[in-house]
């Protein structure tokens, strides 16, 4: 029979898949002997069974009862008994952390009878009624579906009547009255009473947590963080401890190091006379954790010792929640902490230096996406005035956008293409859609461990919290700075998550320290600041270059791009697109070639293009001297180089309507455009087909390449040009073009008096090419997967049409977890890649194979290409450092990453 419930003493961190992150880590802390309130965990299997059938799985209720009985016996109290009742918390806890996205219910067991017993046992009538108020409010909103705003409004109304600034100033009688108000709200909204049975409270709370797995915000968060939908959540049931018993009690959140920068030292927030949800909600401003040393030195010392134990045990940054109940410290949660990209690199280097992890483990704990974020520009504040305000720098980076004050407005305006900054007094889980849509999050209240800070850090989103100088009025959709400046909705502001500063207008940007390092190779000053970060990045990249098998090339079409790619660590060019060399003023020469009415006229136009192409190729070969440069012959349809069909037709029709003769060239061009018009150009006359149909085109390009190679050889260079034929679907196409390439290169060699040889290969962009790769490899000296077109032709998608039309719906419905144009579709496109690699190498064992689509710079895709046996990936120059890092991470074996999801 399936077992659904485990005591904390029966589990450990290795059971995270079954007990969830929270439950497994509570069990691990129990195993370590830390002070953890006793409890038990209902497994993710139980959740999955409930979500599948809609009912409790058989036997679960009995197991819960048995574990509850054991908990009651150990405590010497029963759940909800009239005098000194045992109270429980019921918390969600999935395999991966989803902060605030699912439900928690505290103080289970309180009712109209036991609240008096709690008051007597605690010696505080106010505490008892405050606890009951929290239960009714949480249970009503979470379990019974009452709009949480109705409870908040009732609280606000009471505070206004009493002239109280917050709930701490309400007395026991006020809170008792509030409980009755809340129960009336529940009865009015649901038609049923708040349940007085502790057993019913517990049962319904557990099922409500299960149901919250499929809540809208939980599903949205999972999509954002790439967490599978079929994992389910565990439920931790734990004896309550109370931080709201007076000044000798409190709750806090702590990190073993700064999760924003990675710097060592105690970091976190503490709130006296409060429960944990008061800390993370941001409703009340916290005090720094260091203040706890003054308030309760013994608890502070104990907390520091436990934090050191946990960091050394987990060998990573740990995020900890704790409560102090009348001077007794209790550990309520730990997990591997979410961190910024800056902190991830700094921590990896520091923990390796301390001997807690190996250099390979350090590499596994950073990511290409994190590196990309560190390459983004920063604000140049050297010439700007004073900021509007300062808050806590909760998540670093620079962001500019229009201020908006509601999540729905952020989503709507961002969908229309506008960059926005979400401004709130404090955020809650329902603000998640707006946080995702915004460039940055700014809050007037809350600490560095508030909901806004934790979620923004996890998403890599710029965030400034606790800007108390600002008066945020979400109802009026504006905030007021301390100097009286009023910022209305739609006004552009700049948010600096690295310093906590907020500026009016758009502050100019400069290169980040990491980008300057990549450009110059200089690490700058060492230490804890920018120099320390740059040094950590340099070490990670150096380790990746040492262990990786995959080479990294760049997609570059100009000498400038090639030079930058080389500075960024590219070992060649994997895609040089020759069509980009036909734009601008050269477009006229292409028009002449297309309009040519005789072979002589066409040859004349091609001859005019040849020296320009030769000059381009020579510059790129010089920039990449000694490294391979893969040059793709002309790929797009020729009509793309002609004027717009509609514009031409309008000009011709307008002239005729005036009774004038249309311009002769317009008439010629319109006739050519009409003649060459295709219903689906992506699948039309392009790629290798152009070379077979348009005389002289391949010969001109190959001659330009060959002459550029000869020129570089005469200059003492080491040019390594490779010629790539696009869109081949059959080996005979490549055979015909290959013969012409070799003929032209032989002519160039003879004329130059020096041998000029270039390997000839093809792009694998069509399913047929992948499926006949063995025959194509007999003609090709290398393959390069053009995964953009291979994805289009495998899925039957036209990217330009489908991404805007229905991709968002497909992502929402889970048809695919990420866009197949961003991350390789392993099951479909990936399978074709695997077939082509196997059959190509079977026919030609020394076949060099790479990829030059956008996927070459996508971290997840790089791991796939490593496993598939490719020799290199090629991507945009900006993504080269990302690909280098991920190629190194892909080569690591059995090395634990720092998965803080």
C-alpha positions in Angstrom: 0.0 0.0 0.0 1.3 3.5 -0.9 2.5 5.5 2.1 1.5 9.2 2.1 2.7 10.6 5.4 6.2 10.8 7.0 7.3 12.2 10.3 10.1 14.8 10.2 12.3 12.2 11.9 11.8 9.8 9.0 13.0 11.9 6.1 16.0 13.9 4.8 17.0 16.3 2.0 17.5 13.3 -0.4 13.7 12.8 -0.3 12.8 16.3 -1.8 10.9 14.7 -4.7 8.6 13.0 -2.3 8.5 15.4 0.7 9.0 18.6 -1.2 11.7 21.1 -0.5 10.2 22.5 2.7 9.4 19.0 4.2 12.7 17.4 3.2 14.7 20.3 4.6 12.7 20.3 7.9 13.5 16.7 8.2 17.2 17.4 7.4 17.4 20.0 10.1 15.8 17.6 12.5 18.4 15.0 11.6 21.1 17.6 12.3 19.7 18.2 15.8 18.6 21.8 15.2 15.6 23.1 17.2 12.7 22.3 14.8 9.1 22.2 16.0 7.9 18.6 15.5 5.6 17.7 12.6 4.9 15.5 9.6 4.8 15.7 5.8 2.0 14.6 3.4 3.8 13.6 0.2 3.7 14.9 -3.3 2.2 11.5 -4.3 -0.8 12.3 -2.2 -1.2 15.6 -4.0 -0.9 14.1 -7.4 -3.5 11.5 -6.5 -5.8 14.2 -5.2 -5.4 16.3 -8.4 -6.0 13.3 -10.6 -9.2 12.0 -8.8 -10.5 15.1 -7.1 -10.6 13.3 -3.8 -8.4 12.2 -0.9 -6.3 9.1 -1.8 -7.4 6.0 0.1 -5.6 5.7 3.5 -4.3 9.3 3.6 -6.8 10.4 6.2 -6.0 7.5 8.5 -2.3 8.2 8.2 -2.8 11.9 9.0 -4.8 10.9 12.1 -2.1 8.5 13.3 0.6 11.1 12.9 -1.5 13.7 14.6 -2.1 11.4 17.5 1.7 10.9 17.9 2.2 14.7 17.7 -0.5 15.2 20.4 1.0 12.6 22.7 4.5 14.1 22.4 3.1 17.6 23.1 0.8 16.5 25.9 -2.0 18.4 24.3 -4.7 17.7 21.8 -5.5 19.7 18.7 -7.9 22.5 19.6 -8.5 21.4 23.2 -10.3 24.0 25.4 -7.4 24.7 27.7 -3.9 25.2 26.3 -4.8 23.9 22.8 -2.2 22.3 20.4 -2.2 24.5 17.3 -0.8 23.6 13.9 0.5 25.3 10.8 -0.2 23.8 7.3 2.2 24.9 4.6 2.9 24.0 1.0 6.3 22.8 -0.1 6.9 21.7 -3.6 10.1 20.1 -4.9 11.2 23.5 -6.1 10.7 26.7 -4.1 7.7 28.8 -5.2 7.7 31.7 -2.7 4.2 32.8 -1.9 2.7 31.1 -4.9 0.8 28.5 -2.9 -1.0 28.5 0.4 -0.2 28.5 4.1 -2.7 28.4 6.9 -1.6 29.1 10.5 -3.1 28.5 13.9 -5.2 25.5 12.9 -7.2 24.3 15.9 -8.4 27.6 17.3 -12.2 28.1 17.7 -14.6 30.0 19.8 -13.8 27.7 22.8 -10.1 27.2 22.6 -9.2 30.9 22.0 -9.9 31.4 25.8 -7.7 28.5 26.7 -4.9 29.9 24.5 -5.3 33.3 26.2 -5.1 31.7 29.7 -2.1 29.5 28.8 -0.2 32.3 27.1 -1.1 34.9 29.6 -2.1 37.3 26.8 -5.7 37.7 25.7 -4.6 40.0 22.9 -2.2 37.4 21.5 -4.9 34.7 21.5 -7.4 36.9 19.6 -4.7 38.0 17.2 -3.9 34.4 16.4 -7.6 33.6 16.0 -8.0 36.6 13.7 -5.1 35.3 11.6 -6.7 31.9 11.3 -10.1 33.1 10.3 -8.6 35.5 7.8 -6.3 32.9 6.2 -8.8 30.1 6.2 -11.5 32.3 4.8 -9.4 33.5 1.9 -7.4 30.3 1.2 -9.8 27.5 2.0 -13.2 29.1 1.6 -12.4 31.3 -1.4 -13.4 34.7 0.1 -11.8 37.7 -1.5 -8.8 38.6 0.7 -9.5 42.3 0.1 -12.7 42.1 2.1 -10.7 41.1 5.2 -8.1 43.8 4.6 -10.8 46.4 4.3 -12.4 45.3 7.5 -9.0 45.6 9.2 -8.4 49.0 7.7 -11.8 50.3 8.7 -11.2 49.2 12.3 -7.7 50.8 12.4 -9.2 54.1 11.2 -12.0 54.0 13.7 -9.5 53.4 16.5 -6.9 55.8 15.1 -4.4 53.0 15.0 -1.5 53.1 12.5 -1.3 49.3 12.3 -2.7 46.2 13.8 -0.2 46.3 16.8 -2.2 49.1 18.2 -5.5 47.2 18.3 -6.3 45.6 21.7 -7.9 42.3 22.6 -11.4 43.6 22.5 -10.8 45.1 19.0 -9.4 41.9 17.7 -12.2 39.8 19.2 -14.7 42.1 17.4 -12.7 41.7 14.2 -13.0 37.9 14.4 -16.8 38.3 14.5 -16.6 40.7 11.6 -14.5 38.2 9.6 -16.9 35.3 10.4 -19.8 37.5 9.2 -18.0 38.2 6.0 -17.4 34.5 5.5 -21.0 33.6 6.1 -22.2 36.4 3.7 -19.8 35.4 0.9 -20.0 31.6 1.1 -23.3 30.8 2.8 -21.5 28.7 5.4 -20.0 29.3 8.8 -16.3 29.2 9.7 -15.8 25.6 10.8 -15.4 25.2 14.6 -14.1 21.6 14.3 -10.3 21.5 14.5 -10.3 18.2 12.6 -12.3 19.7 9.8 -10.0 22.7 9.7 -7.0 20.5 9.3 -8.6 18.3 6.6 -9.8 21.2 4.5 -6.5 23.2 5.0 -4.5 20.2 3.6 -6.8 19.8 0.6 -6.7 23.6 0.0 -2.9 23.4 -0.2 -3.2 20.6 -2.7 -5.6 22.7 -4.8 -3.3 25.7 -4.7 -0.8 23.8 -6.9 -3.0 24.5 -9.9 -3.8 28.1 -8.9 -3.2 30.8 -11.5 -0.3 32.4 -9.9 1.4 29.0 -9.2 1.0 28.0 -12.8 2.4 31.3 -14.0 5.4 31.0 -11.7 6.1 27.5 -12.9 6.1 28.6 -16.5 8.4 31.5 -15.7 10.8 29.2 -13.8 10.5 26.1 -16.0 9.1 24.0 -13.2 7.1 20.9 -14.5 3.4 21.0 -13.9 3.2 17.3 -12.9 5.3 17.4 -9.7 2.6 18.4 -7.2 3.2 19.9 -3.8 3.8 18.3 -0.4 2.1 19.6 2.8 4.1 20.2 6.0 2.0 20.0 9.2 3.9 21.4 12.2 3.3 22.4 15.7 2.9 26.2 15.9 5.4 28.4 17.6 4.6 32.0 18.1 6.6 35.1 17.4 3.8 37.4 18.3 3.8 36.8 22.1 5.4 40.1 23.0 8.7 41.9 22.9 10.7 38.8 23.8 9.3 37.1 20.7 9.6 37.7 17.0 10.2 36.2 13.5 12.8 36.7 10.9 14.4 35.6 7.6 18.1 35.1 7.3 20.6 34.3 4.6 24.0 32.9 5.4 25.5 35.4 2.9 24.2 38.4 1.0 22.0 36.9 -1.8 22.3 40.1 -3.8 26.1 40.3 -3.9 27.4 37.0 -2.4 29.4 38.9 0.3 29.9 37.0 3.6 28.2 38.1 6.8 24.9 37.7 8.5 22.1 39.1 6.3 18.4 39.3 6.8 15.4 40.9 8.5 13.8 40.6 11.9 10.5 41.8 13.2 9.8 41.7 17.0 6.4 40.6 18.2 5.4 39.2 14.8 4.8 36.0 12.8 6.7 35.0 9.7 4.1 36.2 7.3 4.4 39.7 8.7 8.1 39.7 7.7 7.8 38.5 4.1 4.6 40.5 3.3 6.4 43.8 3.7 3.3 45.3 5.5 5.6 46.3 8.4 9.1 47.5 8.0 11.6 45.1 9.5 14.9 45.8 11.4 18.3 44.5 10.2 19.2 41.1 11.6 22.1 42.6 13.4 19.6 44.4 15.6 18.6 41.0 17.1 22.0 40.9 18.8 20.9 43.9 20.9 17.4 42.6 21.5 18.2 39.0 22.3 21.9 38.2 22.4 21.4 34.5 23.2 19.0 33.8 20.3 21.3 35.8 18.0 24.3 33.7 19.0 22.3 30.5 18.5 21.1 31.6 15.1 24.6 32.4 13.9 25.8 28.9 15.0 22.8 27.2 13.3 23.4 29.2 10.1 27.1 28.2 10.0 26.1 24.6 10.5 23.6 24.7 7.7 26.0 26.5 5.2 28.7 23.9 5.8 26.3 21.0 5.6 24.6 22.2 2.4 27.9 23.7 1.1 25.9 26.6 -0.3 24.0 29.8 0.5 21.1 28.9 2.8 17.9 30.8 3.2 16.4 30.4 6.7 13.2 31.3 8.4 13.1 31.3 12.2 10.8 32.3 15.1 11.8 33.3 18.6 9.0 32.4 21.2 9.7 34.0 24.5 13.4 33.7 24.2 13.5 30.2 22.6 14.8 30.0 19.1 13.0 27.7 16.6 14.1 26.9 13.0 11.1 26.8 10.7 12.7 26.4 7.3 15.9 26.2 5.3 16.6 25.9 1.6 19.3 26.7 -0.9 18.8 30.4 -1.2 17.8 32.2 -4.4 20.5 34.6 -5.5 21.3 37.2 -8.1 23.6 36.5 -11.0 26.3 38.6 -9.3 26.0 36.7 -6.0 26.0 33.3 -7.9 29.5 34.0 -9.4 30.9 35.6 -6.2 29.6 32.7 -4.1 31.0 30.0 -6.5 34.4 31.6 -6.2 34.3 32.2 -2.5 33.1 28.7 -1.6 35.7 27.1 -3.8 38.4 29.2 -2.1 37.1 28.1 1.3 37.3 24.5 0.2 33.6 23.8 0.6 33.2 23.0 -3.1 35.5 22.0 -6.0 36.2 24.3 -9.0 34.0 22.1 -11.1 31.1 22.5 -8.6 31.7 26.2 -8.7 31.3 26.2 -12.4 28.1 24.1 -12.1 26.6 26.7 -9.8 26.8 29.6 -12.2 24.9 29.9 -15.5 25.0 31.4 -18.9 21.8 33.3 -18.4 23.3 34.8 -15.2 26.4 35.8 -17.1 24.3 37.5 -19.8 22.6 39.6 -17.1 25.9 40.7 -15.8 26.8 41.9 -19.3 23.8 44.2 -19.5 24.6 47.9 -19.2 24.5 49.9 -15.9 23.4 53.4 -15.2 25.9 56.3 -15.8 25.0 58.5 -12.9 28.1 60.7 -13.1 26.2 63.6 -14.7 22.9 63.2 -13.0 21.5 65.0 -10.0 20.2 63.6 -6.8 17.8 60.6 -7.0 14.2 61.0 -6.2 14.6 58.6 -3.3 16.6 55.6 -2.1 15.5 52.3 -0.9 17.1 48.9 -0.3 19.0 47.4 -3.3 17.2 44.1 -3.3 18.1 42.8 -6.8 20.8 44.5 -8.9 20.6 45.9 -12.4 19.4 49.0 -14.3 15.9 49.4 -15.6 14.0 52.3 -17.2 10.2 52.4 -17.7 6.9 54.1 -17.2 5.6 54.0 -13.6 2.5 51.8 -13.2 0.8 51.0 -10.0 -1.3 47.9 -10.6 -0.2 44.5 -11.8 -2.9 44.3 -14.6 -1.8 47.7 -16.0 1.8 46.4 -16.1 0.7 43.4 -18.0 -1.4 45.4 -20.4 1.1 48.1 -21.2 4.0 45.6 -21.5 2.0 43.5 -24.0 1.6 46.7 -26.1 5.4 47.0 -26.2 5.9 49.6 -23.4 8.6 49.2 -20.8 7.1 49.7 -17.3 8.2 49.8 -13.7 5.7 48.3 -11.2 5.4 50.6 -8.2 3.5 49.2 -5.1 3.4 49.9 -1.4 4.3 46.2 -1.0 3.7 43.3 -3.3 1.9 40.0 -2.7 1.7 36.8 -4.7 -1.2 38.2 -6.8 1.2 40.8 -8.2 3.3 38.1 -10.0 2.0 38.7 -13.5 2.9 42.4 -13.2 6.3 41.6 -11.8 7.1 39.4 -14.7 5.9 42.0 -17.2 7.8 44.9 -15.6 11.4 45.9 -16.1 11.7 46.6 -12.4 9.8 46.5 -9.1 9.8 49.4 -6.7 8.1 49.2 -3.3 7.6 51.7 -0.5 7.7 49.1 2.3 9.4 45.8 2.9 12.9 44.6 3.5 15.4 42.6 1.5 13.6 39.4 2.4 10.1 40.6 1.5 8.0 39.0 -1.1 9.0 41.5 -3.7 12.8 41.1 -3.0 12.8 37.3 -2.9 10.7 36.8 -6.1 12.5 39.5 -8.1 15.9 38.1 -7.2 14.8 34.6 -8.3 13.7 36.0 -11.6 16.7 38.2 -12.1 14.4 41.3 -12.1 15.7 44.7 -10.9 14.1 45.5 -7.6 14.3 48.3 -5.0 12.3 47.7 -1.8 11.5 49.7 1.3 11.8 53.1 -0.2 10.2 54.7 2.8 10.8 58.2 1.6 8.2 57.7 -1.1 4.5 58.1 -0.4 2.9 55.6 -2.7 -0.7 56.1 -3.5 -1.9 53.2 -5.7 -5.5 54.4 -5.7 -4.5 57.8 -7.2 -1.8 56.1 -9.3 1.1 58.2 -8.2 3.9 58.5 -5.7 5.4 61.5 -4.1 9.1 62.0 -3.4 10.4 63.6 -0.2 11.2 66.9 -2.1 7.5 67.1 -3.1 8.0 65.8 -6.7 4.9 63.9 -7.8 5.3 61.1 -10.2 2.1 60.2 -12.0 1.3 56.9 -13.8 3.1 56.8 -17.1 6.0 59.0 -16.0 9.4 57.5 -16.9 11.6 56.6 -14.0 15.0 54.8 -13.7 15.5 52.2 -11.0 19.0 51.1 -9.9 18.8 47.8 -8.1 22.5 47.9 -7.4 22.4 51.1 -5.3 18.8 51.3 -4.3 18.4 54.7 -6.1 15.4 55.9 -8.0 15.7 58.6 -10.6 13.3 60.7 -12.6 13.5 60.2 -16.4 15.7 57.9 -18.3 19.3 57.8 -17.0 22.0 57.1 -19.7 23.6 53.7 -19.7 27.3 52.5 -19.8 28.9 49.2 -20.2 28.9 47.0 -17.1 32.2 46.0 -15.4 31.9 42.5 -16.8 31.3 43.8 -20.3 34.4 46.0 -20.0 36.4 42.9 -18.9 35.2 40.9 -21.9 36.1 43.7 -24.2 39.6 44.4 -22.8 40.6 41.3 -20.8 41.4 43.5 -17.8 39.9 42.3 -14.5 40.4 45.6 -12.7 40.8 45.9 -8.9 40.4 42.8 -6.8 38.3 42.6 -3.7 34.7 42.6 -2.8 33.5 45.2 -5.3 33.3 45.2 -9.0 36.8 43.8 -9.3 35.9 40.8 -7.2 32.9 40.1 -9.4 34.9 40.4 -12.6 37.6 38.1 -11.1 34.9 35.5 -10.3 33.5 35.7 -13.8 37.0 35.4 -15.3 37.6 32.3 -13.1 34.4 30.7 -14.2 35.0 31.3 -17.9 38.6 30.0 -17.5 37.4 26.8 -15.9 34.8 26.4 -18.6 37.4 26.8 -21.3 39.5 24.2 -19.6 36.9 21.5 -19.3 34.7 22.0 -22.4 34.8 19.9 -25.5 32.6 22.1 -27.7 34.3 24.9 -29.5 32.4 28.2 -29.7 32.2 30.3 -32.8 30.3 33.4 -33.7 27.8 34.5 -36.3 29.4 37.6 -37.7 29.0 39.4 -41.0 31.5 42.3 -40.6 35.1 42.7 -39.6 34.0 44.7 -36.6 31.7 41.9 -35.4 34.3 39.3 -36.0 36.9 41.3 -34.0 34.5 41.7 -31.1 33.6 38.0 -31.2 37.3 37.1 -31.0 37.8 39.4 -28.0 34.8 37.6 -26.4 36.5 34.2 -26.9 35.1 32.9 -30.2 37.3 30.4 -31.9 36.2 31.2 -35.4 33.0 32.2 -37.3 30.4 29.6 -37.8 28.1 31.7 -39.9 29.0 34.6 -42.2 25.8 35.7 -44.0 26.7 37.1 -47.4 23.3 38.5 -48.1 23.9 41.2 -45.4 26.7 42.5 -47.7 24.2 43.3 -50.5 22.3 45.9 -48.6 22.6 49.7 -48.5 24.0 51.3 -51.6 24.9 47.8 -53.0 21.3 46.9 -53.4 21.3 48.8 -56.7 23.9 46.4 -58.1 21.7 43.4 -57.1 18.8 45.1 -58.8 20.9 45.4 -62.0 21.7 41.7 -61.8 18.0 40.8 -61.4 16.8 43.1 -64.2 19.6 42.0 -66.6 18.0 41.1 -70.0 21.1 39.3 -71.2 24.0 37.2 -69.9 26.3 40.0 -70.7 24.4 42.5 -68.6 24.1 40.0 -65.7 27.8 39.3 -65.8 28.5 43.0 -65.8 26.4 43.4 -62.6 28.1 40.4 -61.0 31.5 41.7 -61.9 30.7 45.0 -60.1 29.7 43.1 -57.0 32.8 40.8 -56.9 35.4 43.3 -55.6 33.0 44.5 -52.9 32.5 40.9 -51.7 36.2 40.3 -51.9 36.9 43.3 -49.7 34.3 42.1 -47.2 35.7 38.6 -47.0 39.3 39.8 -46.7 38.5 42.0 -43.7 36.7 39.2 -41.9 39.4 36.7 -42.7 42.0 39.2 -41.3 40.0 39.7 -38.1 39.8 35.9 -37.6 43.3 35.1 -38.9 44.2 31.5 -38.0 40.6 30.5 -37.2 37.9 29.0 -39.4 35.4 31.3 -41.1 32.3 29.6 -42.5 30.9 31.7 -45.3 27.3 30.9 -46.4 26.5 31.5 -50.0 23.5 33.6 -50.8 20.4 32.2 -49.0 17.3 34.5 -49.2 15.1 34.9 -52.3 16.3 37.5 -54.7 13.0 39.5 -54.5 14.0 40.5 -50.9 16.6 42.8 -52.5 13.9 44.6 -54.6 11.6 47.4 -53.5 8.3 46.6 -51.8 5.7 45.3 -54.2 2.9 47.4 -52.9 4.9 50.6 -52.9 6.0 50.0 -56.5 2.4 49.3 -57.6 1.1 52.5 -55.9 3.8 54.6 -57.6 3.0 53.1 -61.0 -0.8 53.4 -60.5 -0.5 57.0 -59.3 1.5 58.0 -62.3 -1.0 56.4 -64.6 -3.9 58.1 -62.8 -2.3 61.5 -63.4 -2.0 60.6 -67.1 1.8 60.3 -66.9 4.0 57.6 -68.0 5.4 55.6 -65.0 9.2 55.8 -64.5 10.7 53.1 -66.7 12.7 51.6 -63.8 9.6 51.4 -61.6 7.9 49.5 -64.4 10.8 47.2 -64.7 11.1 46.6 -61.0 7.4 46.0 -60.6 7.4 43.4 -63.5 10.4 41.7 -61.8 8.8 41.7 -58.4 5.5 40.3 -59.8 7.5 37.7 -61.8 9.4 36.6 -58.7 6.6 36.8 -56.2 6.1 33.7 -54.1 3.2 32.7 -51.8 5.7 31.1 -49.3 9.1 32.5 -50.0 10.7 30.5 -47.1 10.1 27.4 -49.1 10.7 28.9 -52.5 13.6 29.9 -54.8 16.3 30.4 -52.2 19.5 28.8 -50.9 21.2 26.2 -53.1 18.2 26.5 -55.5 19.4 30.0 -56.4 22.8 28.8 -57.2 21.4 26.1 -59.6 19.0 28.5 -61.3 20.8 31.9 -61.5 23.8 31.6 -63.7 27.1 33.1 -62.3 25.9 33.8 -58.8 27.8 31.0 -57.1 30.8 31.5 -59.2 31.0 35.3 -58.3 30.7 34.6 -54.6 33.2 31.7 -54.6 35.7 33.8 -56.7 35.4 36.6 -54.2 36.1 34.2 -51.3 39.0 32.6 -53.2 40.6 35.9 -54.1 40.2 37.1 -50.5 42.0 34.0 -49.3 44.8 34.5 -51.9 45.1 38.2 -50.8 45.5 37.2 -47.2 48.0 34.5 -48.0 50.1 37.1 -49.9 50.0 39.3 -46.9 51.4 36.5 -44.7 48.1 35.7 -43.1 46.6 32.3 -42.2 43.0 32.5 -43.8 40.8 29.5 -43.2 37.7 30.1 -45.2 35.0 27.4 -45.4 32.2 27.5 -48.0 28.7 26.6 -46.8 25.9 25.8 -49.2 22.4 26.6 -47.7 19.1 24.7 -47.8 20.4 21.5 -49.4 17.8 18.8 -49.5 19.5 16.3 -51.8 23.1 15.2 -52.2 22.9 15.9 -55.9 22.3 19.6 -55.3 25.5 19.8 -53.3 27.4 17.7 -55.8 26.6 20.1 -58.6 27.4 23.2 -56.6 30.5 21.6 -55.2 31.9 20.9 -58.6 31.5 24.6 -59.5 33.1 25.7 -56.3 36.2 23.5 -57.0 36.4 24.7 -60.6 36.3 28.4 -59.6 38.9 27.8 -56.8 41.2 26.1 -59.2 41.0 29.1 -61.6 41.7 31.4 -58.6 44.7 29.3 -57.6 46.1 29.4 -61.1 45.7 33.1 -61.4 47.2 33.8 -57.9 50.0 31.3 -58.3 49.3 29.8 -54.9 47.0 26.9 -53.9 43.6 28.1 -52.6 41.5 25.4 -51.0 38.3 25.8 -49.0 36.3 23.0 -47.4 32.8 22.8 -48.8 29.9 21.8 -46.6 26.2 22.4 -46.1 23.6 23.6 -43.7 21.2 21.0 -42.5 17.9 23.0 -42.5 15.4 20.6 -43.9 14.0 17.3 -42.4 14.9 15.5 -45.7 18.5 16.7 -45.4 18.7 15.2 -41.8 17.1 12.0 -42.9 19.5 11.6 -45.9 22.5 12.9 -44.1 24.6 9.8 -44.9 24.4 10.5 -48.7 24.9 14.2 -48.2 28.0 13.6 -46.1 29.6 11.9 -49.1 29.6 15.3 -50.7 30.0 17.6 -47.7 33.2 18.1 -45.6 31.2 19.6 -42.8 27.6 20.0 -41.5 26.2 23.0 -39.8 22.6 22.8 -38.4 20.5 25.8 -39.3 18.2 25.1 -36.4 16.0 28.2 -37.1 14.8 26.9 -40.5 15.0 23.3 -39.3 12.5 24.1 -36.5 10.2 25.9 -39.0 10.2 23.1 -41.5 9.9 20.3 -38.8 6.9 22.0 -37.0 5.4 23.4 -40.2 5.6 26.9 -38.7 6.3 30.2 -40.3 8.1 31.9 -37.5 7.1 35.4 -38.5 3.5 34.5 -38.5 3.1 32.0 -35.6 5.1 33.7 -32.8 2.7 36.7 -32.6 -0.4 34.7 -33.4 -0.6 31.8 -31.0 2.7 31.0 -29.3 1.5 32.6 -26.1 -1.6 30.3 -26.1 0.6 27.3 -26.8 2.9 28.2 -23.8 -0.1 28.8 -21.6 -1.6 25.4 -22.5 1.6 23.6 -22.0 1.9 22.5 -25.7 5.6 23.2 -25.3 7.5 24.4 -22.2 9.5 27.1 -24.1 9.4 28.5 -27.6 11.1 25.9 -29.9 12.8 28.9 -31.6 14.5 29.8 -28.3 15.3 26.3 -26.9 15.8 23.3 -29.1 12.8 20.9 -29.4 14.6 17.8 -28.3 11.9 15.3 -29.2 11.4 16.5 -32.8 14.2 18.7 -34.1 16.6 17.2 -31.7 15.8 13.7 -33.0 16.6 14.9 -36.5 19.9 16.3 -35.3 20.8 13.0 -33.7 19.9 11.1 -36.9 22.0 13.5 -39.1 25.0 13.3 -36.7 24.9 9.5 -36.7 24.4 8.9 -40.4 26.8 11.7 -41.4 29.7 10.4 -39.3 29.0 6.8 -40.4 29.6 8.0 -44.0 32.4 10.3 -43.2 34.0 9.7 -39.8 36.0 13.0 -39.8 32.9 15.0 -40.6 33.0 18.3 -38.6 29.5 19.2 -37.3 28.3 22.4 -35.7 25.2 24.5 -35.3 24.7 28.1 -36.4 21.1 28.9 -35.5 20.1 31.1 -32.5 20.0 27.9 -30.4 23.8 28.0 -30.4 23.7 30.6 -27.7 20.8 29.1 -25.7 22.1 27.5 -22.5 19.8 24.5 -22.5 20.4 23.9 -26.2 24.2 24.0 -25.7 23.9 21.1 -23.3 21.9 19.2 -25.9 24.4 19.9 -28.6 27.2 18.7 -26.3 25.4 15.4 -25.7 24.6 15.0 -29.4 28.3 15.0 -30.2 28.6 18.3 -32.2 32.0 19.9 -32.5 31.0 23.5 -32.1 28.2 25.9 -31.5 28.0 29.3 -33.2 26.0 32.3 -31.9 25.9 36.1 -31.9 29.0 37.8 -30.5 27.2 38.9 -27.4 26.2 35.3 -26.6 29.8 33.9 -27.1 30.7 34.1 -23.4 27.4 32.5 -22.5 28.0 29.6 -24.8 31.6 29.2 -23.5 30.3 29.0 -20.0 27.5 26.6 -20.8 29.8 24.4 -23.0 32.0 24.0 -19.9 29.0 23.2 -17.6 27.7 20.7 -20.2 31.1 18.8 -19.9 30.8 18.3 -16.2 29.9 14.9 -14.8 28.0 14.2 -11.6 28.5 17.7 -10.3 25.7 19.2 -8.3 24.4 22.6 -9.5 23.0 25.2 -7.1 19.4 24.8 -8.0 17.6 27.4 -5.9 14.3 27.1 -7.7 
